């Protein structure tokens, strides 16, 4: 949805990104789209050819409903 952290409409070729209270979207990076978790300042890299980053995992999900589904999980190590 256009209200997600990152959204790309394949029909209109429009990209939208939205920072949230937890994540800052870094869209102008030469390495591609990145998300920075604001509490521990760790970077989450969504590039499938790169590691997702410290304390983060990438899990692809097989489904008949969508062409591609990938879940990213980031565990914050900073105490609140």
Kinemage of the C-alpha trace (Angstrom):
@kinemage 1
@onewidth
@group {chain A} dominant
@subgroup {mainchain}
@vectorlist {calphas} color= white
{ca unk a 1} P 0.000 0.000 0.000
{ca unk a 2} L 1.179 3.573 -0.514
{ca unk a 3} L 1.179 4.005 3.287
{ca unk a 4} L 3.811 1.251 3.798
{ca unk a 5} L 7.488 1.976 4.483
{ca unk a 6} L 8.132 1.452 0.792
{ca unk a 7} L 5.726 0.887 -2.079
{ca unk a 8} L 6.225 0.574 -5.836
{ca unk a 9} L 3.321 0.520 -8.293
{ca unk a 10} L 4.407 -1.590 -11.268
{ca unk a 11} L 1.608 -0.224 -13.470
{ca unk a 12} L 2.252 3.502 -12.951
{ca unk a 13} L 5.990 3.134 -12.087
{ca unk a 14} L 5.570 5.350 -9.021
{ca unk a 15} L 7.654 4.768 -5.893
{ca unk a 16} L 6.557 5.993 -2.469
{ca unk a 17} L 8.387 5.777 0.856
{ca unk a 18} L 7.334 6.863 4.318
{ca unk a 19} L 9.425 7.149 7.458
{ca unk a 20} L 7.710 6.020 10.663
{ca unk a 21} L 8.359 6.548 14.385
{ca unk a 22} L 10.561 3.399 14.276
{ca unk a 23} L 12.226 3.524 10.842
{ca unk a 24} L 13.878 6.201 8.731
{ca unk a 25} L 13.766 5.480 4.995
{ca unk a 26} L 17.038 6.154 3.156
{ca unk a 27} L 16.017 6.290 -0.511
{ca unk a 28} L 18.874 8.343 -1.991
{ca unk a 29} L 21.653 5.857 -1.201
{ca unk a 30} L 23.854 4.621 -4.103
{ca unk a 31} L 23.564 1.078 -2.655
{ca unk a 32} L 19.761 1.186 -2.998
{ca unk a 33} L 16.843 1.452 -0.617
{ca unk a 34} L 17.770 1.192 3.070
{ca unk a 35} L 15.870 1.448 6.336
{ca unk a 36} L 17.453 2.686 9.571
{ca unk a 37} L 15.927 1.529 12.841
{ca unk a 38} L 15.831 4.664 14.984
{ca unk a 39} L 16.396 3.023 18.391
{ca unk a 40} L 19.665 1.194 17.702
{ca unk a 41} L 20.555 3.044 14.455
{ca unk a 42} L 21.182 -0.252 12.615
{ca unk a 43} L 20.641 -0.354 8.858
{ca unk a 44} L 18.277 -2.845 7.210
{ca unk a 45} L 19.258 -3.540 3.598
{ca unk a 46} L 16.444 -4.926 1.421
{ca unk a 47} L 18.722 -5.766 -1.539
{ca unk a 48} L 18.378 -9.548 -2.090
{ca unk a 49} L 22.049 -9.739 -3.145
{ca unk a 50} L 23.261 -8.234 0.161
{ca unk a 51} L 23.091 -9.221 3.787
{ca unk a 52} L 20.048 -7.657 5.510
{ca unk a 53} L 22.335 -6.228 8.217
{ca unk a 54} L 23.170 -6.685 11.878
{ca unk a 55} L 20.428 -8.307 13.989
{ca unk a 56} L 18.201 -8.680 10.893
{ca unk a 57} L 16.891 -11.634 8.915
{ca unk a 58} L 15.264 -11.973 5.493
{ca unk a 59} L 12.664 -14.720 4.969
{ca unk a 60} L 11.189 -15.328 1.497
{ca unk a 61} L 7.615 -16.681 1.537
{ca unk a 62} L 6.173 -18.837 -1.252
{ca unk a 63} L 2.568 -17.949 -2.119
{ca unk a 64} L 0.182 -18.270 -5.042
{ca unk a 65} L -1.315 -14.841 -4.262
{ca unk a 66} L 1.750 -12.673 -4.999
{ca unk a 67} L 4.759 -12.744 -7.283
{ca unk a 68} L 7.116 -12.116 -4.368
{ca unk a 69} L 6.772 -11.918 -0.590
{ca unk a 70} L 9.733 -11.293 1.713
{ca unk a 71} L 9.562 -10.731 5.467
{ca unk a 72} L 12.297 -8.791 7.243
{ca unk a 73} L 12.785 -9.113 10.989
{ca unk a 74} L 15.010 -6.783 13.000
{ca unk a 75} L 15.778 -7.418 16.661
{ca unk a 76} L 16.760 -4.322 18.574
{ca unk a 77} L 19.621 -4.880 21.015
{ca unk a 78} L 19.403 -1.441 22.623
{ca unk a 79} L 17.695 -1.316 26.002
{ca unk a 80} L 14.686 0.987 26.265
